């Protein structure tokens, strides 16, 4: 566990542990949890009831801290650095039940997200396969069209050559006929 608050990045002065076991500077998490109902670190979503319980506990801790600051007892406890100075047995039981419920909720959410991710991956594979099939189909069609185009070009070239040869023969024969007439005269 780090000594730094993940919200303000200062060293802890007073620690608050959420139901998800993440810890924060009390002032920071008090403000955060009022605005958002998720943990800033693990993004766990708390129910309205859980948020209310945590805010009540933070409020009670603040009141206790204020009272203890005014007494000698607080100075002694602070020097001993007792970590469980604000939570009594009833709160511990309630907290452990809530933490167990959160753990189950986290596991359930994790399974749900894993299943959803697997579904997305399957869909992506199907889409990829469809794209490949479509690409193959269009490539085959393109190849067919290119082949037809080549055949048409070859046919046009052949016909052009035949016409050219025919015209050359006709011109040659005309020329021969003209020469014959001219020289026969």
Secondary structure, DSSP 8 states (H G I E B T S, - for coil): --SB-TTT--B-SSEEE-TTS-EEEHHHHHHHHHH-SB-TTT--B--HHHHHHHHHHHHHHHHHHHHHHTSHHHHHHHHHT-TTSS--HHHHHHHHHHHHHHHHHHHHHHHHHHHHHHHHHHHHHHHHHHHHHHHHHHHHHHHHHHHHHHHHHHHHHHHHHHHHHHHHHHHHHHHHHHHHHHHH-
